Amino acid sequence: MIKVSNIRKVLGANVKYYRYQIGYTQEQLAEKCELSPRYISDIENNKGNISVDTLEIIANNLKIESYLLIKPQKHPTLPKRVNMK
């Protein structure tokens, strides 16, 4: 069973990874999801809670299945700052 704090870490890492793979900045993803860039940043930095509806919106805009955002995965290490200009 995954601990709550670990779920946030998994979610944050997965959002960042899939955002990087699709080539979006935090600002671009936020705009597509109709969320604030700060909110996307908070998700990627394991802060706060998100609703299931928001999880689905983010997954849809990343063009992935929702469950992939909360599934523990081994991703290659990404740069600390992922700027996709």
HTML snippet that shows the backbone in 3Dmol.js (N, CA, C, O; Angstrom):
<script src="https://3Dmol.org/build/3Dmol-min.js"></script>
<div id="view" style="width:600px;height:400px;position:relative"></div>
<script>
const pdb = `
ATOM      1  N   MET A   1       0.835  -1.183   0.000  1.00  0.00           N
ATOM      2  CA  MET A   1       0.000   0.000   0.000  1.00  0.00           C
ATOM      3  C   MET A   1       0.881   1.248   0.000  1.00  0.00           C
ATOM      4  O   MET A   1       1.884   1.309   0.712  1.00  0.00           O
ATOM      5  N   ILE A   2       0.500   2.240  -0.801  1.00  0.00           N
ATOM      6  CA  ILE A   2       1.275   3.479  -0.906  1.00  0.00           C
ATOM      7  C   ILE A   2       0.825   4.448   0.173  1.00  0.00           C
ATOM      8  O   ILE A   2      -0.374   4.642   0.378  1.00  0.00           O
ATOM      9  N   LYS A   3       1.779   5.056   0.863  1.00  0.00           N
ATOM     10  CA  LYS A   3       1.455   6.061   1.868  1.00  0.00           C
ATOM     11  C   LYS A   3       0.997   7.337   1.168  1.00  0.00           C
ATOM     12  O   LYS A   3       1.366   7.591   0.021  1.00  0.00           O
ATOM     13  N   VAL A   4       0.192   8.137   1.866  1.00  0.00           N
ATOM     14  CA  VAL A   4      -0.337   9.369   1.287  1.00  0.00           C
ATOM     15  C   VAL A   4       0.789  10.275   0.806  1.00  0.00           C
ATOM     16  O   VAL A   4       0.724  10.795  -0.308  1.00  0.00           O
ATOM     17  N   SER A   5       1.815  10.473   1.619  1.00  0.00           N
ATOM     18  CA  SER A   5       2.908  11.356   1.213  1.00  0.00           C
ATOM     19  C   SER A   5       3.629  10.804  -0.017  1.00  0.00           C
ATOM     20  O   SER A   5       4.108  11.570  -0.853  1.00  0.00           O
ATOM     21  N   ASN A   6       3.704   9.484  -0.127  1.00  0.00           N
ATOM     22  CA  ASN A   6       4.338   8.888  -1.295  1.00  0.00           C
ATOM     23  C   ASN A   6       3.490   9.057  -2.545  1.00  0.00           C
ATOM     24  O   ASN A   6       4.033   9.170  -3.644  1.00  0.00           O
ATOM     25  N   ILE A   7       2.170   9.076  -2.399  1.00  0.00           N
ATOM     26  CA  ILE A   7       1.296   9.290  -3.545  1.00  0.00           C
ATOM     27  C   ILE A   7       1.555  10.666  -4.134  1.00  0.00           C
ATOM     28  O   ILE A   7       1.592  10.819  -5.355  1.00  0.00           O
ATOM     29  N   ARG A   8       1.733  11.658  -3.295  1.00  0.00           N
ATOM     30  CA  ARG A   8       2.043  13.009  -3.785  1.00  0.00           C
ATOM     31  C   ARG A   8       3.363  13.019  -4.549  1.00  0.00           C
ATOM     32  O   ARG A   8       3.475  13.659  -5.594  1.00  0.00           O
ATOM     33  N   LYS A   9       4.354  12.315  -4.031  1.00  0.00           N
ATOM     34  CA  LYS A   9       5.645  12.252  -4.718  1.00  0.00           C
ATOM     35  C   LYS A   9       5.514  11.567  -6.065  1.00  0.00           C
ATOM     36  O   LYS A   9       6.077  12.030  -7.056  1.00  0.00           O
ATOM     37  N   VAL A  10       4.783  10.478  -6.109  1.00  0.00           N
ATOM     38  CA  VAL A  10       4.561   9.742  -7.355  1.00  0.00           C
ATOM     39  C   VAL A  10       3.813  10.625  -8.347  1.00  0.00           C
ATOM     40  O   VAL A  10       4.204  10.728  -9.510  1.00  0.00           O
ATOM     41  N   LEU A  11       2.747  11.257  -7.891  1.00  0.00           N
ATOM     42  CA  LEU A  11       1.959  12.137  -8.752  1.00  0.00           C
ATOM     43  C   LEU A  11       2.816  13.271  -9.302  1.00  0.00           C
ATOM     44  O   LEU A  11       2.797  13.544 -10.502  1.00  0.00           O
ATOM     45  N   GLY A  12       3.560  13.926  -8.429  1.00  0.00           N
ATOM     46  CA  GLY A  12       4.406  15.040  -8.865  1.00  0.00           C
ATOM     47  C   GLY A  12       5.440  14.623  -9.894  1.00  0.00           C
ATOM     48  O   GLY A  12       5.630  15.298 -10.906  1.00  0.00           O
ATOM     49  N   ALA A  13       6.104  13.512  -9.632  1.00  0.00           N
ATOM     50  CA  ALA A  13       7.119  13.012 -10.568  1.00  0.00           C
ATOM     51  C   ALA A  13       6.501  12.625 -11.909  1.00  0.00           C
ATOM     52  O   ALA A  13       7.082  12.882 -12.964  1.00  0.00           O
ATOM     53  N   ASN A  14       5.330  12.011 -11.864  1.00  0.00           N
ATOM     54  CA  ASN A  14       4.682  11.581 -13.098  1.00  0.00           C
ATOM     55  C   ASN A  14       4.166  12.755 -13.920  1.00  0.00           C
ATOM     56  O   ASN A  14       4.307  12.759 -15.142  1.00  0.00           O
ATOM     57  N   VAL A  15       3.571  13.747 -13.271  1.00  0.00           N
ATOM     58  CA  VAL A  15       3.112  14.930 -14.008  1.00  0.00           C
ATOM     59  C   VAL A  15       4.305  15.599 -14.679  1.00  0.00           C
ATOM     60  O   VAL A  15       4.241  15.952 -15.856  1.00  0.00           O
ATOM     61  N   LYS A  16       5.382  15.773 -13.939  1.00  0.00           N
ATOM     62  CA  LYS A  16       6.575  16.415 -14.495  1.00  0.00           C
ATOM     63  C   LYS A  16       7.130  15.602 -15.665  1.00  0.00           C
ATOM     64  O   LYS A  16       7.468  16.159 -16.709  1.00  0.00           O
ATOM     65  N   TYR A  17       7.221  14.301 -15.488  1.00  0.00           N
ATOM     66  CA  TYR A  17       7.772  13.438 -16.539  1.00  0.00           C
ATOM     67  C   TYR A  17       6.925  13.493 -17.810  1.00  0.00           C
ATOM     68  O   TYR A  17       7.457  13.712 -18.898  1.00  0.00           O
ATOM     69  N   TYR A  18       5.624  13.298 -17.681  1.00  0.00           N
ATOM     70  CA  TYR A  18       4.772  13.287 -18.872  1.00  0.00           C
ATOM     71  C   TYR A  18       4.659  14.669 -19.503  1.00  0.00           C
ATOM     72  O   TYR A  18       4.525  14.781 -20.722  1.00  0.00           O
ATOM     73  N   ARG A  19       4.710  15.713 -18.698  1.00  0.00           N
ATOM     74  CA  ARG A  19       4.723  17.077 -19.233  1.00  0.00           C
ATOM     75  C   ARG A  19       5.993  17.292 -20.063  1.00  0.00           C
ATOM     76  O   ARG A  19       5.951  17.857 -21.155  1.00  0.00           O
ATOM     77  N   TYR A  20       7.105  16.834 -19.525  1.00  0.00           N
ATOM     78  CA  TYR A  20       8.385  16.930 -20.233  1.00  0.00           C
ATOM     79  C   TYR A  20       8.342  16.136 -21.542  1.00  0.00           C
ATOM     80  O   TYR A  20       8.820  16.608 -22.574  1.00  0.00           O
ATOM     81  N   GLN A  21       7.774  14.939 -21.497  1.00  0.00           N
ATOM     82  CA  GLN A  21       7.702  14.086 -22.688  1.00  0.00           C
ATOM     83  C   GLN A  21       6.872  14.717 -23.805  1.00  0.00           C
ATOM     84  O   GLN A  21       7.195  14.572 -24.984  1.00  0.00           O
ATOM     85  N   ILE A  22       5.811  15.411 -23.432  1.00  0.00           N
ATOM     86  CA  ILE A  22       4.951  16.019 -24.442  1.00  0.00           C
ATOM     87  C   ILE A  22       5.474  17.392 -24.875  1.00  0.00           C
ATOM     88  O   ILE A  22       5.023  17.948 -25.877  1.00  0.00           O
ATOM     89  N   GLY A  23       6.425  17.929 -24.115  1.00  0.00           N
ATOM     90  CA  GLY A  23       7.065  19.189 -24.494  1.00  0.00           C
ATOM     91  C   GLY A  23       6.361  20.439 -24.007  1.00  0.00           C
ATOM     92  O   GLY A  23       6.529  21.509 -24.591  1.00  0.00           O
ATOM     93  N   TYR A  24       5.570  20.324 -22.939  1.00  0.00           N
ATOM     94  CA  TYR A  24       4.867  21.485 -22.393  1.00  0.00           C
ATOM     95  C   TYR A  24       5.657  22.117 -21.258  1.00  0.00           C
ATOM     96  O   TYR A  24       6.345  21.431 -20.502  1.00  0.00           O
ATOM     97  N   THR A  25       5.548  23.435 -21.151  1.00  0.00           N
ATOM     98  CA  THR A  25       5.995  24.118 -19.940  1.00  0.00           C
ATOM     99  C   THR A  25       4.880  23.977 -18.910  1.00  0.00           C
ATOM    100  O   THR A  25       3.774  23.547 -19.237  1.00  0.00           O
ATOM    101  N   GLN A  26       5.174  24.337 -17.682  1.00  0.00           N
ATOM    102  CA  GLN A  26       4.121  24.350 -16.673  1.00  0.00           C
ATOM    103  C   GLN A  26       3.016  25.317 -17.085  1.00  0.00           C
ATOM    104  O   GLN A  26       1.833  25.048 -16.878  1.00  0.00           O
ATOM    105  N   GLU A  27       3.411  26.439 -17.664  1.00  0.00           N
ATOM    106  CA  GLU A  27       2.445  27.440 -18.097  1.00  0.00           C
ATOM    107  C   GLU A  27       1.539  26.897 -19.202  1.00  0.00           C
ATOM    108  O   GLU A  27       0.330  27.129 -19.185  1.00  0.00           O
ATOM    109  N   GLN A  28       2.113  26.184 -20.148  1.00  0.00           N
ATOM    110  CA  GLN A  28       1.317  25.623 -21.244  1.00  0.00           C
ATOM    111  C   GLN A  28       0.335  24.575 -20.732  1.00  0.00           C
ATOM    112  O   GLN A  28      -0.830  24.561 -21.130  1.00  0.00           O
ATOM    113  N   LEU A  29       0.809  23.701 -19.852  1.00  0.00           N
ATOM    114  CA  LEU A  29      -0.081  22.686 -19.293  1.00  0.00           C
ATOM    115  C   LEU A  29      -1.189  23.351 -18.487  1.00  0.00           C
ATOM    116  O   LEU A  29      -2.355  22.969 -18.592  1.00  0.00           O
ATOM    117  N   ALA A  30      -0.831  24.334 -17.692  1.00  0.00           N
ATOM    118  CA  ALA A  30      -1.824  25.041 -16.874  1.00  0.00           C
ATOM    119  C   ALA A  30      -2.894  25.677 -17.757  1.00  0.00           C
ATOM    120  O   ALA A  30      -4.085  25.592 -17.458  1.00  0.00           O
ATOM    121  N   GLU A  31      -2.467  26.309 -18.839  1.00  0.00           N
ATOM    122  CA  GLU A  31      -3.423  26.953 -19.743  1.00  0.00           C
ATOM    123  C   GLU A  31      -4.377  25.932 -20.359  1.00  0.00           C
ATOM    124  O   GLU A  31      -5.585  26.162 -20.416  1.00  0.00           O
ATOM    125  N   LYS A  32      -3.838  24.817 -20.817  1.00  0.00           N
ATOM    126  CA  LYS A  32      -4.676  23.779 -21.427  1.00  0.00           C
ATOM    127  C   LYS A  32      -5.669  23.190 -20.428  1.00  0.00           C
ATOM    128  O   LYS A  32      -6.785  22.823 -20.797  1.00  0.00           O
ATOM    129  N   CYS A  33      -5.257  23.102 -19.162  1.00  0.00           N
ATOM    130  CA  CYS A  33      -6.109  22.529 -18.115  1.00  0.00           C
ATOM    131  C   CYS A  33      -6.992  23.571 -17.439  1.00  0.00           C
ATOM    132  O   CYS A  33      -7.823  23.233 -16.597  1.00  0.00           O
ATOM    133  N   GLU A  34      -6.810  24.845 -17.810  1.00  0.00           N
ATOM    134  CA  GLU A  34      -7.511  25.957 -17.164  1.00  0.00           C
ATOM    135  C   GLU A  34      -7.215  25.999 -15.661  1.00  0.00           C
ATOM    136  O   GLU A  34      -8.107  26.153 -14.827  1.00  0.00           O
ATOM    137  N   LEU A  35      -5.921  25.853 -15.354  1.00  0.00           N
ATOM    138  CA  LEU A  35      -5.419  25.930 -13.987  1.00  0.00           C
ATOM    139  C   LEU A  35      -4.322  26.983 -13.951  1.00  0.00           C
ATOM    140  O   LEU A  35      -3.887  27.468 -14.995  1.00  0.00           O
ATOM    141  N   SER A  36      -3.879  27.332 -12.767  1.00  0.00           N
ATOM    142  CA  SER A  36      -2.784  28.301 -12.669  1.00  0.00           C
ATOM    143  C   SER A  36      -1.442  27.568 -12.781  1.00  0.00           C
ATOM    144  O   SER A  36      -1.326  26.411 -12.377  1.00  0.00           O
ATOM    145  N   PRO A  37      -0.436  28.246 -13.330  1.00  0.00           N
ATOM    146  CA  PRO A  37       0.902  27.642 -13.375  1.00  0.00           C
ATOM    147  C   PRO A  37       1.416  27.289 -11.978  1.00  0.00           C
ATOM    148  O   PRO A  37       2.125  26.298 -11.805  1.00  0.00           O
ATOM    149  N   ARG A  38       1.059  28.097 -10.994  1.00  0.00           N
ATOM    150  CA  ARG A  38       1.470  27.834  -9.606  1.00  0.00           C
ATOM    151  C   ARG A  38       0.895  26.503  -9.121  1.00  0.00           C
ATOM    152  O   ARG A  38       1.565  25.752  -8.413  1.00  0.00           O
ATOM    153  N   TYR A  39      -0.340  26.221  -9.505  1.00  0.00           N
ATOM    154  CA  TYR A  39      -0.985  24.970  -9.104  1.00  0.00           C
ATOM    155  C   TYR A  39      -0.247  23.776  -9.701  1.00  0.00           C
ATOM    156  O   TYR A  39      -0.021  22.780  -9.014  1.00  0.00           O
ATOM    157  N   ILE A  40       0.130  23.872 -10.974  1.00  0.00           N
ATOM    158  CA  ILE A  40       0.906  22.801 -11.611  1.00  0.00           C
ATOM    159  C   ILE A  40       2.242  22.647 -10.900  1.00  0.00           C
ATOM    160  O   ILE A  40       2.685  21.527 -10.645  1.00  0.00           O
ATOM    161  N   SER A  41       2.880  23.755 -10.581  1.00  0.00           N
ATOM    162  CA  SER A  41       4.146  23.716  -9.852  1.00  0.00           C
ATOM    163  C   SER A  41       3.972  23.040  -8.495  1.00  0.00           C
ATOM    164  O   SER A  41       4.794  22.211  -8.102  1.00  0.00           O
ATOM    165  N   ASP A  42       2.912  23.389  -7.784  1.00  0.00           N
ATOM    166  CA  ASP A  42       2.659  22.773  -6.478  1.00  0.00           C
ATOM    167  C   ASP A  42       2.458  21.261  -6.605  1.00  0.00           C
ATOM    168  O   ASP A  42       2.949  20.498  -5.774  1.00  0.00           O
ATOM    169  N   ILE A  43       1.742  20.832  -7.637  1.00  0.00           N
ATOM    170  CA  ILE A  43       1.540  19.398  -7.854  1.00  0.00           C
ATOM    171  C   ILE A  43       2.888  18.715  -8.082  1.00  0.00           C
ATOM    172  O   ILE A  43       3.182  17.681  -7.481  1.00  0.00           O
ATOM    173  N   GLU A  44       3.696  19.304  -8.954  1.00  0.00           N
ATOM    174  CA  GLU A  44       5.000  18.706  -9.263  1.00  0.00           C
ATOM    175  C   GLU A  44       5.945  18.720  -8.074  1.00  0.00           C
ATOM    176  O   GLU A  44       6.880  17.922  -8.015  1.00  0.00           O
ATOM    177  N   ASN A  45       5.713  19.614  -7.132  1.00  0.00           N
ATOM    178  CA  ASN A  45       6.561  19.711  -5.943  1.00  0.00           C
ATOM    179  C   ASN A  45       5.915  19.103  -4.710  1.00  0.00           C
ATOM    180  O   ASN A  45       6.289  19.416  -3.579  1.00  0.00           O
ATOM    181  N   ASN A  46       4.931  18.221  -4.943  1.00  0.00           N
ATOM    182  CA  ASN A  46       4.310  17.413  -3.885  1.00  0.00           C
ATOM    183  C   ASN A  46       3.605  18.229  -2.811  1.00  0.00           C
ATOM    184  O   ASN A  46       3.607  17.854  -1.639  1.00  0.00           O
ATOM    185  N   LYS A  47       3.005  19.336  -3.209  1.00  0.00           N
ATOM    186  CA  LYS A  47       2.301  20.191  -2.256  1.00  0.00           C
ATOM    187  C   LYS A  47       0.805  20.161  -2.554  1.00  0.00           C
ATOM    188  O   LYS A  47       0.396  20.084  -3.712  1.00  0.00           O
ATOM    189  N   GLY A  48       0.009  20.220  -1.518  1.00  0.00           N
ATOM    190  CA  GLY A  48      -1.436  20.318  -1.680  1.00  0.00           C
ATOM    191  C   GLY A  48      -2.080  19.027  -2.148  1.00  0.00           C
ATOM    192  O   GLY A  48      -1.422  18.004  -2.338  1.00  0.00           O
ATOM    193  N   ASN A  49      -3.377  19.111  -2.325  1.00  0.00           N
ATOM    194  CA  ASN A  49      -4.174  17.977  -2.777  1.00  0.00           C
ATOM    195  C   ASN A  49      -4.859  18.348  -4.081  1.00  0.00           C
ATOM    196  O   ASN A  49      -5.145  19.520  -4.326  1.00  0.00           O
ATOM    197  N   ILE A  50      -5.124  17.347  -4.922  1.00  0.00           N
ATOM    198  CA  ILE A  50      -5.890  17.613  -6.127  1.00  0.00           C
ATOM    199  C   ILE A  50      -7.086  16.674  -6.152  1.00  0.00           C
ATOM    200  O   ILE A  50      -7.057  15.583  -5.582  1.00  0.00           O
ATOM    201  N   SER A  51      -8.125  17.117  -6.819  1.00  0.00           N
ATOM    202  CA  SER A  51      -9.327  16.288  -6.921  1.00  0.00           C
ATOM    203  C   SER A  51      -9.142  15.253  -8.026  1.00  0.00           C
ATOM    204  O   SER A  51      -8.249  15.365  -8.865  1.00  0.00           O
ATOM    205  N   VAL A  52      -9.992  14.264  -8.004  1.00  0.00           N
ATOM    206  CA  VAL A  52      -9.984  13.238  -9.056  1.00  0.00           C
ATOM    207  C   VAL A  52     -10.314  13.882 -10.399  1.00  0.00           C
ATOM    208  O   VAL A  52      -9.760  13.497 -11.428  1.00  0.00           O
ATOM    209  N   ASP A  53     -11.213  14.857 -10.388  1.00  0.00           N
ATOM    210  CA  ASP A  53     -11.566  15.550 -11.627  1.00  0.00           C
ATOM    211  C   ASP A  53     -10.347  16.267 -12.215  1.00  0.00           C
ATOM    212  O   ASP A  53     -10.117  16.214 -13.423  1.00  0.00           O
ATOM    213  N   THR A  54      -9.570  16.933 -11.364  1.00  0.00           N
ATOM    214  CA  THR A  54      -8.365  17.625 -11.825  1.00  0.00           C
ATOM    215  C   THR A  54      -7.337  16.627 -12.337  1.00  0.00           C
ATOM    216  O   THR A  54      -6.673  16.876 -13.343  1.00  0.00           O
ATOM    217  N   LEU A  55      -7.203  15.505 -11.652  1.00  0.00           N
ATOM    218  CA  LEU A  55      -6.299  14.452 -12.101  1.00  0.00           C
ATOM    219  C   LEU A  55      -6.664  14.018 -13.524  1.00  0.00           C
ATOM    220  O   LEU A  55      -5.787  13.856 -14.373  1.00  0.00           O
ATOM    221  N   GLU A  56      -7.939  13.837 -13.772  1.00  0.00           N
ATOM    222  CA  GLU A  56      -8.404  13.421 -15.090  1.00  0.00           C
ATOM    223  C   GLU A  56      -8.158  14.502 -16.147  1.00  0.00           C
ATOM    224  O   GLU A  56      -7.764  14.194 -17.272  1.00  0.00           O
ATOM    225  N   ILE A  57      -8.389  15.757 -15.785  1.00  0.00           N
ATOM    226  CA  ILE A  57      -8.146  16.865 -16.719  1.00  0.00           C
ATOM    227  C   ILE A  57      -6.672  16.916 -17.107  1.00  0.00           C
ATOM    228  O   ILE A  57      -6.340  17.059 -18.284  1.00  0.00           O
ATOM    229  N   ILE A  58      -5.796  16.800 -16.121  1.00  0.00           N
ATOM    230  CA  ILE A  58      -4.362  16.832 -16.391  1.00  0.00           C
ATOM    231  C   ILE A  58      -3.962  15.649 -17.273  1.00  0.00           C
ATOM    232  O   ILE A  58      -3.240  15.822 -18.255  1.00  0.00           O
ATOM    233  N   ALA A  59      -4.422  14.468 -16.929  1.00  0.00           N
ATOM    234  CA  ALA A  59      -4.095  13.272 -17.717  1.00  0.00           C
ATOM    235  C   ALA A  59      -4.569  13.422 -19.162  1.00  0.00           C
ATOM    236  O   ALA A  59      -3.834  13.096 -20.095  1.00  0.00           O
ATOM    237  N   ASN A  60      -5.788  13.912 -19.347  1.00  0.00           N
ATOM    238  CA  ASN A  60      -6.313  14.100 -20.703  1.00  0.00           C
ATOM    239  C   ASN A  60      -5.450  15.058 -21.510  1.00  0.00           C
ATOM    240  O   ASN A  60      -5.202  14.829 -22.694  1.00  0.00           O
ATOM    241  N   ASN A  61      -4.991  16.130 -20.873  1.00  0.00           N
ATOM    242  CA  ASN A  61      -4.160  17.106 -21.577  1.00  0.00           C
ATOM    243  C   ASN A  61      -2.736  16.618 -21.801  1.00  0.00           C
ATOM    244  O   ASN A  61      -2.036  17.120 -22.680  1.00  0.00           O
ATOM    245  N   LEU A  62      -2.306  15.642 -21.011  1.00  0.00           N
ATOM    246  CA  LEU A  62      -1.004  15.011 -21.241  1.00  0.00           C
ATOM    247  C   LEU A  62      -1.128  13.816 -22.187  1.00  0.00           C
ATOM    248  O   LEU A  62      -0.137  13.181 -22.545  1.00  0.00           O
ATOM    249  N   LYS A  63      -2.375  13.526 -22.582  1.00  0.00           N
ATOM    250  CA  LYS A  63      -2.673  12.440 -23.531  1.00  0.00           C
ATOM    251  C   LYS A  63      -2.267  11.066 -22.995  1.00  0.00           C
ATOM    252  O   LYS A  63      -1.711  10.232 -23.711  1.00  0.00           O
ATOM    253  N   ILE A  64      -2.568  10.862 -21.707  1.00  0.00           N
ATOM    254  CA  ILE A  64      -2.289   9.578 -21.061  1.00  0.00           C
ATOM    255  C   ILE A  64      -3.518   9.144 -20.264  1.00  0.00           C
ATOM    256  O   ILE A  64      -4.432   9.936 -20.034  1.00  0.00           O
ATOM    257  N   GLU A  65      -3.528   7.888 -19.851  1.00  0.00           N
ATOM    258  CA  GLU A  65      -4.584   7.383 -18.978  1.00  0.00           C
ATOM    259  C   GLU A  65      -4.359   7.934 -17.564  1.00  0.00           C
ATOM    260  O   GLU A  65      -3.221   8.062 -17.113  1.00  0.00           O
ATOM    261  N   SER A  66      -5.437   8.251 -16.888  1.00  0.00           N
ATOM    262  CA  SER A  66      -5.360   8.865 -15.557  1.00  0.00           C
ATOM    263  C   SER A  66      -4.550   8.045 -14.560  1.00  0.00           C
ATOM    264  O   SER A  66      -3.798   8.603 -13.761  1.00  0.00           O
ATOM    265  N   TYR A  67      -4.701   6.712 -14.604  1.00  0.00           N
ATOM    266  CA  TYR A  67      -4.021   5.863 -13.613  1.00  0.00           C
ATOM    267  C   TYR A  67      -2.502   5.987 -13.685  1.00  0.00           C
ATOM    268  O   TYR A  67      -1.814   5.728 -12.698  1.00  0.00           O
ATOM    269  N   LEU A  68      -1.974   6.379 -14.838  1.00  0.00           N
ATOM    270  CA  LEU A  68      -0.519   6.510 -14.972  1.00  0.00           C
ATOM    271  C   LEU A  68       0.047   7.622 -14.094  1.00  0.00           C
ATOM    272  O   LEU A  68       1.232   7.604 -13.761  1.00  0.00           O
ATOM    273  N   LEU A  69      -0.782   8.580 -13.720  1.00  0.00           N
ATOM    274  CA  LEU A  69      -0.294   9.669 -12.877  1.00  0.00           C
ATOM    275  C   LEU A  69      -0.094   9.253 -11.426  1.00  0.00           C
ATOM    276  O   LEU A  69       0.662   9.898 -10.699  1.00  0.00           O
ATOM    277  N   ILE A  70      -0.758   8.187 -10.995  1.00  0.00           N
ATOM    278  CA  ILE A  70      -0.590   7.757  -9.599  1.00  0.00           C
ATOM    279  C   ILE A  70       0.093   6.394  -9.491  1.00  0.00           C
ATOM    280  O   ILE A  70       0.221   5.837  -8.400  1.00  0.00           O
ATOM    281  N   LYS A  71       0.523   5.872 -10.622  1.00  0.00           N
ATOM    282  CA  LYS A  71       1.210   4.583 -10.625  1.00  0.00           C
ATOM    283  C   LYS A  71       2.713   4.802 -10.404  1.00  0.00           C
ATOM    284  O   LYS A  71       3.342   5.543 -11.159  1.00  0.00           O
ATOM    285  N   PRO A  72       3.294   4.165  -9.378  1.00  0.00           N
ATOM    286  CA  PRO A  72       4.740   4.292  -9.180  1.00  0.00           C
ATOM    287  C   PRO A  72       5.494   3.772 -10.404  1.00  0.00           C
ATOM    288  O   PRO A  72       5.219   2.677 -10.896  1.00  0.00           O
ATOM    289  N   GLN A  73       6.442   4.566 -10.887  1.00  0.00           N
ATOM    290  CA  GLN A  73       7.197   4.211 -12.087  1.00  0.00           C
ATOM    291  C   GLN A  73       8.644   4.639 -11.921  1.00  0.00           C
ATOM    292  O   GLN A  73       8.968   5.505 -11.108  1.00  0.00           O
ATOM    293  N   LYS A  74       9.488   4.024 -12.696  1.00  0.00           N
ATOM    294  CA  LYS A  74      10.911   4.402 -12.727  1.00  0.00           C
ATOM    295  C   LYS A  74      11.126   5.233 -13.983  1.00  0.00           C
ATOM    296  O   LYS A  74      11.194   4.692 -15.087  1.00  0.00           O
ATOM    297  N   HIS A  75      11.233   6.541 -13.816  1.00  0.00           N
ATOM    298  CA  HIS A  75      11.493   7.431 -14.940  1.00  0.00           C
ATOM    299  C   HIS A  75      12.966   7.810 -14.931  1.00  0.00           C
ATOM    300  O   HIS A  75      13.602   7.822 -13.878  1.00  0.00           O
ATOM    301  N   PRO A  76      13.510   8.120 -16.108  1.00  0.00           N
ATOM    302  CA  PRO A  76      14.867   8.656 -16.120  1.00  0.00           C
ATOM    303  C   PRO A  76      14.890   9.979 -15.343  1.00  0.00           C
ATOM    304  O   PRO A  76      13.876  10.673 -15.268  1.00  0.00           O
ATOM    305  N   THR A  77      16.009  10.314 -14.785  1.00  0.00           N
ATOM    306  CA  THR A  77      16.141  11.556 -14.042  1.00  0.00           C
ATOM    307  C   THR A  77      15.999  12.735 -14.993  1.00  0.00           C
ATOM    308  O   THR A  77      16.647  12.794 -16.038  1.00  0.00           O
ATOM    309  N   LEU A  78      15.146  13.662 -14.613  1.00  0.00           N
ATOM    310  CA  LEU A  78      14.952  14.875 -15.401  1.00  0.00           C
ATOM    311  C   LEU A  78      15.740  16.005 -14.767  1.00  0.00           C
ATOM    312  O   LEU A  78      16.078  15.940 -13.585  1.00  0.00           O
ATOM    313  N   PRO A  79      16.036  17.039 -15.538  1.00  0.00           N
ATOM    314  CA  PRO A  79      16.702  18.194 -14.937  1.00  0.00           C
ATOM    315  C   PRO A  79      15.841  18.773 -13.829  1.00  0.00           C
ATOM    316  O   PRO A  79      14.616  18.652 -13.862  1.00  0.00           O
ATOM    317  N   LYS A  80      16.481  19.406 -12.837  1.00  0.00           N
ATOM    318  CA  LYS A  80      15.725  19.984 -11.734  1.00  0.00           C
ATOM    319  C   LYS A  80      14.729  21.013 -12.252  1.00  0.00           C
ATOM    320  O   LYS A  80      13.595  21.077 -11.779  1.00  0.00           O
ATOM    321  N   ARG A  81      15.149  21.814 -13.218  1.00  0.00           N
ATOM    322  CA  ARG A  81      14.256  22.782 -13.855  1.00  0.00           C
ATOM    323  C   ARG A  81      14.025  22.305 -15.279  1.00  0.00           C
ATOM    324  O   ARG A  81      14.973  22.126 -16.044  1.00  0.00           O
ATOM    325  N   VAL A  82      12.776  22.103 -15.627  1.00  0.00           N
ATOM    326  CA  VAL A  82      12.435  21.655 -16.970  1.00  0.00           C
ATOM    327  C   VAL A  82      11.787  22.823 -17.700  1.00  0.00           C
ATOM    328  O   VAL A  82      10.579  23.034 -17.594  1.00  0.00           O
ATOM    329  N   ASN A  83      12.585  23.577 -18.436  1.00  0.00           N
ATOM    330  CA  ASN A  83      12.082  24.698 -19.218  1.00  0.00           C
ATOM    331  C   ASN A  83      11.993  24.276 -20.673  1.00  0.00           C
ATOM    332  O   ASN A  83      12.995  23.905 -21.284  1.00  0.00           O
ATOM    333  N   MET A  84      10.798  24.333 -21.219  1.00  0.00           N
ATOM    334  CA  MET A  84      10.561  23.852 -22.575  1.00  0.00           C
ATOM    335  C   MET A  84      10.228  25.009 -23.517  1.00  0.00           C
ATOM    336  O   MET A  84       9.176  24.978 -24.157  1.00  0.00           O
ATOM    337  N   LYS A  85      11.074  26.014 -23.624  1.00  0.00           N
ATOM    338  CA  LYS A  85      10.760  27.168 -24.479  1.00  0.00           C
ATOM    339  C   LYS A  85      10.960  26.884 -25.923  1.00  0.00           C
ATOM    340  O   LYS A  85      10.737  27.757 -26.761  1.00  0.00           O
TER     341      LYS A  85
END
`;
const viewer = $3Dmol.createViewer("view");
viewer.addModel(pdb, "pdb");
viewer.setStyle({}, {cartoon: {color: "spectrum"}});
viewer.zoomTo();
viewer.render();
</script>
